[in-house]
Amino acid sequence: MTTQSNSDSASLTRRNMLAFGVAAAAVACGADPATGGDAATPIDTSTPTDTATPTDTATPTDTAQADTATPTDTATPTDTAPVDAGPADAGPADAGPADTGPADTGPVDAGPACPPSGATMLGAVTSFPVGSWRNVKAARVIVGRDARGIFAYTSVCTHSGCTVPAPASTAAGSTCPCHGSRYNAEGMVTGGPAARSLSNYEVIVCGGDVYLNMARTVAVGTRTAVA
């Protein structure tokens, strides 16, 4: 009888130890030993909200002294050294001998040929007295002479080609017999239907004779002096 009681006591002790172990395990795993349920881990509210590190206000602006650099280079002042006032060069003047080379002995310009090549002889100077006009039909020109010299102009009317007569005097001039064109005593047109004056030609006096160069026209009023 006593032997059974000891055996029951030992069994009870082992049960109690197992129950205690289970309870301890439950507590370690977070289980509620009263209900056997999972008591879960409560939310940890102990740690305050992370308010983060204060905004980095960076290093204050560098207020170090501004670099004022080297003052502007004002360069070296202009060289004001005194002007060389040494004595003027008073060397002797060039007294070399004057150029005594031979004088130009080239041929003297003999002027235009007399009579000129291609010129037409109109007659002796005496054939054209001062204050007169003469119609030289072979050359179809009017030759006049006044106190200033001899001159000549065409007798072909610029209107239709008719022959203009020589003027009787300076005041009279010439009138074309075909259509009435009028010219003064030097061949300038003074009335229509002609619109252009009569061409004046170069006159050359050579050896007492008068020559006409129709290859060259001259201005109205041109004269060739008679010696």
C-alpha atoms as one frame of an Amber mdcrd trajectory, in Angstrom:
protein
   0.000   0.000   0.000   2.762   2.334   0.834   4.623   1.356  -2.345   1.728
   2.540  -4.568   1.506   5.919  -2.890   5.174   6.638  -3.535   4.687   5.646
  -7.157   1.709   8.027  -7.485   3.641  10.843  -5.901   6.473  10.374  -8.356
   4.062  10.413 -11.300   2.415  13.593  -9.999   5.731  15.264  -9.658   6.662
  14.412 -13.268   3.314  15.764 -14.510   3.745  18.955 -12.612   7.191  19.428
 -14.075   5.900  18.798 -17.618   3.060  21.234 -17.099   5.438  23.838 -15.776
   7.711  23.291 -18.777   4.822  23.685 -21.201   3.730  26.871 -19.464   7.208
  28.264 -19.569   7.501  27.429 -23.274   4.182  29.108 -23.957   5.322  32.259
 -22.185   8.557  32.244 -24.171   6.608  31.966 -27.467   4.152  34.703 -26.507
   1.161  32.419 -25.830  -1.294  33.303 -23.141  -0.899  30.474 -20.554  -4.466
  31.074 -19.341  -6.215  30.723 -22.725  -3.607  28.885 -24.649  -4.086  31.456
 -27.463  -1.394  33.448 -29.224  -1.063  36.665 -27.310   1.125  38.154 -30.064
   3.755  40.705 -29.427   2.284  44.101 -28.480   3.202  47.075 -30.812   6.294
  48.661 -29.555   5.353  52.242 -28.806   8.318  52.932 -26.690  10.592  54.348
 -29.452   9.619  57.927 -30.363   8.828  58.713 -34.052  11.976  59.265 -36.026
  12.011  62.980 -36.576  15.045  62.612 -38.804  18.188  64.547 -38.563  17.638
  68.341 -38.627  17.913  69.849 -42.127  21.494  70.329 -43.093  21.922  74.048
 -43.237  25.266  73.575 -44.942  28.323  75.460 -44.198  27.716  79.207 -43.950
  28.688  81.190 -47.050  32.356  81.718 -47.265  32.755  85.329 -46.342  36.462
  85.296 -46.852  37.925  88.511 -48.169  37.248  88.972 -51.943  40.205  88.668
 -54.209  40.858  92.201 -55.314  43.540  91.040 -57.727  46.636  92.914 -58.572
  46.077  96.624 -59.368  45.772  97.400 -63.122  49.123  97.574 -64.788  49.542
 101.200 -65.684  52.588 100.396 -67.767  55.836 102.156 -67.663  55.476 105.945
 -68.100  56.294 107.279 -71.549  59.967 107.715 -72.059  60.414 111.440 -71.835
  64.122 111.414 -72.382  65.298 114.721 -73.864  65.335 114.971 -77.636  68.769
 114.694 -79.098  69.585 118.311 -79.748  72.995 117.666 -81.154  74.349 120.133
 -83.724  72.809 119.999 -87.177  74.791 118.224 -89.836  76.753 121.067 -91.288
  78.788 119.001 -93.681  80.003 120.737 -96.816  77.499 121.150 -99.625  77.903
 118.915-102.644  80.169 121.027-104.758  80.570 118.543-107.544  81.010 119.913
-111.034  77.886 121.001-112.896  76.587 118.712-115.585  78.343 119.973-118.650
  77.176 117.246-120.960  76.683 118.119-124.608  73.552 120.027-125.529  70.766
 118.178-127.270  71.658 118.504-130.907  68.776 116.443-132.228  66.996 117.609
-135.350  64.742 120.638-134.965  61.034 119.945-135.347  60.325 121.215-138.794
  56.550 121.243-138.290  54.009 119.802-140.704  54.940 119.172-144.280  54.203
 121.985-146.673  52.040 121.344-148.481  50.516 118.594-146.246  49.940 115.149
-147.703  46.461 114.739-149.112  45.622 118.453-149.003  43.847 120.146-151.932
  45.201 123.414-153.284  42.487 126.056-153.571  44.560 128.822-155.175  47.002
 131.592-154.411  46.496 133.708-151.337  45.978 136.696-153.594  42.907 134.967
-155.042  41.116 135.512-151.706  41.177 139.213-150.830  40.134 140.401-147.403
  36.361 140.897-147.063  35.427 138.430-149.822  33.906 134.915-150.155  34.505
 132.595-153.084  32.739 129.384-154.016  35.392 126.828-155.117  33.170 124.411
-157.024  35.847 121.756-157.615  36.192 121.211-153.865  32.568 122.190-153.084
  33.648 124.668-150.413  33.219 128.382-149.749  36.488 130.171-148.918  36.311
 133.442-147.038  38.863 135.899-145.732  38.638 138.657-143.139  41.064 140.646
-141.036  41.844 137.594-138.892  42.738 135.213-141.721  41.361 132.649-144.191
  38.684 130.023-143.482  36.647 127.498-145.509  33.383 125.546-145.051  31.380
 123.142-147.223  28.887 124.511-149.705  26.686 121.368-149.485  23.381 122.184
-147.748  22.759 119.938-144.725  19.068 119.678-145.587  19.038 118.041-149.034
  22.556 118.441-150.510  21.979 121.428-152.748  24.883 123.864-153.354  24.763
 126.923-151.154  26.027 130.148-152.833  28.839 132.225-151.305  27.590 135.158
-149.232  27.843 138.642-150.773  28.783 140.113-147.403  29.008 139.304-143.748
  25.557 140.711-143.106  23.920 138.943-146.062  24.968 135.357-145.371  23.711
 132.605-147.744  20.318 131.198-148.673  19.964 127.715-150.173  18.157 127.934
-153.554  16.361 124.592-153.070  14.329 124.984-149.853  15.394 128.321-148.410
  17.697 127.174-145.586  19.781 130.104-144.379  23.407 130.259-143.120  25.561
 133.124-141.872  28.928 134.154-143.363  30.769 131.453-141.356  28.419 128.574
-142.315  26.259 128.483-139.128  22.587 127.639-139.804  20.218 130.496-139.002
  16.977 129.208-140.553  15.359 125.927-141.661  14.460 123.539-142.928  18.162
 122.680-142.415  18.942 121.800-138.792  22.764 121.546-138.905  25.472 124.085
-139.697  27.904 123.716-142.616  31.145 121.881-141.629  34.317 124.038-141.404
  37.637 122.491-142.556  41.310 123.087-141.804  43.045 125.595-144.085  46.863
 125.656-144.567  48.775 128.506-146.183  52.040 127.266-147.718  54.419 129.099
-150.099  51.825 131.747-150.948  49.134 129.177-151.768  46.016 128.088-149.869
  45.406 124.380-149.206  42.351 122.596-147.813  42.529 119.549-145.485  39.049
 118.001-145.603  40.190 115.108-143.396  40.054 117.461-140.405  37.097 119.597
-139.337  37.511 122.642-137.098  35.219 124.762-134.972  33.189 127.540-136.595
  35.195 130.776-136.368  38.622 129.128-136.821  41.045 131.191-138.963  44.439
 130.561-140.601  46.604 133.656-140.391  48.243 134.980-143.555  51.780 136.376
-143.165
